[in-house]
Amino acid sequence: MIALACRIGKDHSSERALDLYIFDDQHAAKVYSPAHEGNTAEVEKALRAMYEFSREKGQQWIDLRPAPNSKWIHVDLGKAPEASE
């Protein structure tokens, strides 16, 4: 998941910021609310990783969990990817 998130970050590095949510269920990905409004327990459990980079903050990170009921793991990925044209 870290490699996937970093690749997508690199592919979209021309953006000022990027938030990426990775799910293990297509339906959950379609109905998920980042504000958690109306999310069922099943939808919340399907969220497996959240990646973000921010030029303003100058950083990138990912929170992930290896299994639906496991605790979140925070990984600091250092500086935001270099901006591309």
PyRosetta script that sets phi, psi and omega in degrees:
from pyrosetta import init, pose_from_sequence

init()
pose = pose_from_sequence("MIALACRIGKDHSSERALDLYIFDDQHAAKVYSPAHEGNTAEVEKALRAMYEFSREKGQQWIDLRPAPNSKWIHVDLGKAPEASE")
pose.set_psi(1, -34.9)
pose.set_omega(1, 178.8)
pose.set_phi(2, -63.3)
pose.set_psi(2, -44.8)
pose.set_omega(2, 179.8)
pose.set_phi(3, -63.3)
pose.set_psi(3, -42.1)
pose.set_omega(3, 178.7)
pose.set_phi(4, -61.1)
pose.set_psi(4, -48.7)
pose.set_omega(4, -178.7)
pose.set_phi(5, -61.9)
pose.set_psi(5, -44.1)
pose.set_omega(5, 179.6)
pose.set_phi(6, -64.5)
pose.set_psi(6, -37.3)
pose.set_omega(6, 178.3)
pose.set_phi(7, -64.6)
pose.set_psi(7, -45.4)
pose.set_omega(7, 178.8)
pose.set_phi(8, -64.4)
pose.set_psi(8, -39.4)
pose.set_omega(8, 175.8)
pose.set_phi(9, -59.6)
pose.set_psi(9, -43.7)
pose.set_omega(9, 178.5)
pose.set_phi(10, -65.3)
pose.set_psi(10, -42.6)
pose.set_omega(10, 179.9)
pose.set_phi(11, -63.3)
pose.set_psi(11, -26.9)
pose.set_omega(11, -177.8)
pose.set_phi(12, -115.2)
pose.set_psi(12, 28.2)
pose.set_omega(12, -175.0)
pose.set_phi(13, -69.1)
pose.set_psi(13, -9.2)
pose.set_omega(13, 176.3)
pose.set_phi(14, -75.2)
pose.set_psi(14, -12.5)
pose.set_omega(14, 178.4)
pose.set_phi(15, -76.8)
pose.set_psi(15, 156.7)
pose.set_omega(15, 176.6)
pose.set_phi(16, -76.6)
pose.set_psi(16, -30.5)
pose.set_omega(16, 179.7)
pose.set_phi(17, -154.8)
pose.set_psi(17, 156.5)
pose.set_omega(17, 178.8)
pose.set_phi(18, -147.0)
pose.set_psi(18, 130.6)
pose.set_omega(18, 171.0)
pose.set_phi(19, -116.1)
pose.set_psi(19, 128.8)
pose.set_omega(19, -177.4)
pose.set_phi(20, -129.5)
pose.set_psi(20, 129.1)
pose.set_omega(20, 176.6)
pose.set_phi(21, -112.4)
pose.set_psi(21, 130.4)
pose.set_omega(21, -178.8)
pose.set_phi(22, -114.9)
pose.set_psi(22, 126.4)
pose.set_omega(22, -177.1)
pose.set_phi(23, -117.9)
pose.set_psi(23, 160.0)
pose.set_omega(23, 173.3)
pose.set_phi(24, -106.0)
pose.set_psi(24, 14.9)
pose.set_omega(24, 179.9)
pose.set_phi(25, -145.8)
pose.set_psi(25, 124.6)
pose.set_omega(25, -176.1)
pose.set_phi(26, -64.0)
pose.set_psi(26, -42.0)
pose.set_omega(26, 179.7)
pose.set_phi(27, -62.2)
pose.set_psi(27, -44.1)
pose.set_omega(27, 179.8)
pose.set_phi(28, -60.5)
pose.set_psi(28, -39.3)
pose.set_omega(28, 178.9)
pose.set_phi(29, -62.6)
pose.set_psi(29, -34.0)
pose.set_omega(29, -178.9)
pose.set_phi(30, -74.8)
pose.set_psi(30, -31.9)
pose.set_omega(30, -173.3)
pose.set_phi(31, -106.3)
pose.set_psi(31, -3.7)
pose.set_omega(31, -175.4)
pose.set_phi(32, -62.6)
pose.set_psi(32, 138.5)
pose.set_omega(32, 174.7)
pose.set_phi(33, -114.5)
pose.set_psi(33, 117.4)
pose.set_omega(33, 178.0)
pose.set_phi(34, -58.7)
pose.set_psi(34, -22.9)
pose.set_omega(34, 177.1)
pose.set_phi(35, -83.9)
pose.set_psi(35, -0.4)
pose.set_omega(35, 178.9)
pose.set_phi(36, 65.9)
pose.set_psi(36, 18.9)
pose.set_omega(36, 179.4)
pose.set_phi(37, -81.0)
pose.set_psi(37, 114.2)
pose.set_omega(37, 176.1)
pose.set_phi(38, 82.5)
pose.set_psi(38, 2.7)
pose.set_omega(38, 177.9)
pose.set_phi(39, -71.5)
pose.set_psi(39, 132.6)
pose.set_omega(39, 174.4)
pose.set_phi(40, -81.4)
pose.set_psi(40, 168.7)
pose.set_omega(40, 177.4)
pose.set_phi(41, -60.9)
pose.set_psi(41, -36.9)
pose.set_omega(41, 179.6)
pose.set_phi(42, -65.1)
pose.set_psi(42, -40.7)
pose.set_omega(42, 178.7)
pose.set_phi(43, -65.4)
pose.set_psi(43, -44.9)
pose.set_omega(43, 179.2)
pose.set_phi(44, -61.8)
pose.set_psi(44, -39.9)
pose.set_omega(44, 179.9)
pose.set_phi(45, -68.7)
pose.set_psi(45, -25.8)
pose.set_omega(45, -179.3)
pose.set_phi(46, -75.1)
pose.set_psi(46, -17.1)
pose.set_omega(46, 176.8)
pose.set_phi(47, -73.3)
pose.set_psi(47, 116.5)
pose.set_omega(47, -175.2)
pose.set_phi(48, -108.2)
pose.set_psi(48, -22.7)
pose.set_omega(48, 179.4)
pose.set_phi(49, -158.2)
pose.set_psi(49, 150.2)
pose.set_omega(49, 174.7)
pose.set_phi(50, -131.6)
pose.set_psi(50, 121.6)
pose.set_omega(50, -179.7)
pose.set_phi(51, -115.1)
pose.set_psi(51, 143.7)
pose.set_omega(51, 176.7)
pose.set_phi(52, -146.2)
pose.set_psi(52, 142.4)
pose.set_omega(52, 162.9)
pose.set_phi(53, -131.8)
pose.set_psi(53, 152.5)
pose.set_omega(53, -178.3)
pose.set_phi(54, -144.1)
pose.set_psi(54, 122.6)
pose.set_omega(54, 175.1)
pose.set_phi(55, -68.6)
pose.set_psi(55, -37.2)
pose.set_omega(55, -179.1)
pose.set_phi(56, -61.7)
pose.set_psi(56, -42.9)
pose.set_omega(56, 178.8)
pose.set_phi(57, -85.0)
pose.set_psi(57, -18.2)
pose.set_omega(57, -179.9)
pose.set_phi(58, 69.1)
pose.set_psi(58, 30.7)
pose.set_omega(58, -176.2)
pose.set_phi(59, -145.0)
pose.set_psi(59, 167.1)
pose.set_omega(59, 172.3)
pose.set_phi(60, -142.1)
pose.set_psi(60, 149.6)
pose.set_omega(60, -179.2)
pose.set_phi(61, -155.3)
pose.set_psi(61, 165.3)
pose.set_omega(61, 173.6)
pose.set_phi(62, -139.6)
pose.set_psi(62, 137.2)
pose.set_omega(62, 168.4)
pose.set_phi(63, -107.8)
pose.set_psi(63, 131.4)
pose.set_omega(63, -179.6)
pose.set_phi(64, -144.2)
pose.set_psi(64, 161.4)
pose.set_omega(64, 173.9)
pose.set_phi(65, -138.5)
pose.set_psi(65, 130.4)
pose.set_omega(65, -175.1)
pose.set_phi(66, -69.3)
pose.set_psi(66, -24.4)
pose.set_omega(66, 179.5)
pose.set_phi(67, -139.4)
pose.set_psi(67, 155.9)
pose.set_omega(67, -175.1)
pose.set_phi(68, -55.3)
pose.set_psi(68, -32.6)
pose.set_omega(68, -177.9)
pose.set_phi(69, -103.9)
pose.set_psi(69, 8.1)
pose.set_omega(69, -179.8)
pose.set_phi(70, -83.6)
pose.set_psi(70, 166.6)
pose.set_omega(70, 179.3)
pose.set_phi(71, -75.8)
pose.set_psi(71, 153.8)
pose.set_omega(71, 177.6)
pose.set_phi(72, -71.8)
pose.set_psi(72, 142.5)
pose.set_omega(72, 176.2)
pose.set_phi(73, -116.0)
pose.set_psi(73, 126.5)
pose.set_omega(73, 179.5)
pose.set_phi(74, -98.8)
pose.set_psi(74, 129.5)
pose.set_omega(74, 178.3)
pose.set_phi(75, -124.8)
pose.set_psi(75, 116.7)
pose.set_omega(75, 175.7)
pose.set_phi(76, -80.6)
pose.set_psi(76, 121.6)
pose.set_omega(76, -177.4)
pose.set_phi(77, -100.6)
pose.set_psi(77, 12.4)
pose.set_omega(77, 175.7)
pose.set_phi(78, 81.6)
pose.set_psi(78, -148.7)
pose.set_omega(78, -176.5)
pose.set_phi(79, -65.4)
pose.set_psi(79, 150.9)
pose.set_omega(79, 175.0)
pose.set_phi(80, -60.1)
pose.set_psi(80, 151.2)
pose.set_omega(80, 179.0)
pose.set_phi(81, -59.7)
pose.set_psi(81, 149.1)
pose.set_omega(81, 177.8)
pose.set_phi(82, -60.3)
pose.set_psi(82, 137.1)
pose.set_omega(82, -179.6)
pose.set_phi(83, -66.7)
pose.set_psi(83, 134.7)
pose.set_omega(83, 175.7)
pose.set_phi(84, -105.1)
pose.set_psi(84, 163.5)
pose.set_omega(84, -179.7)
pose.set_phi(85, -76.8)
pose.dump_pdb("model.pdb")
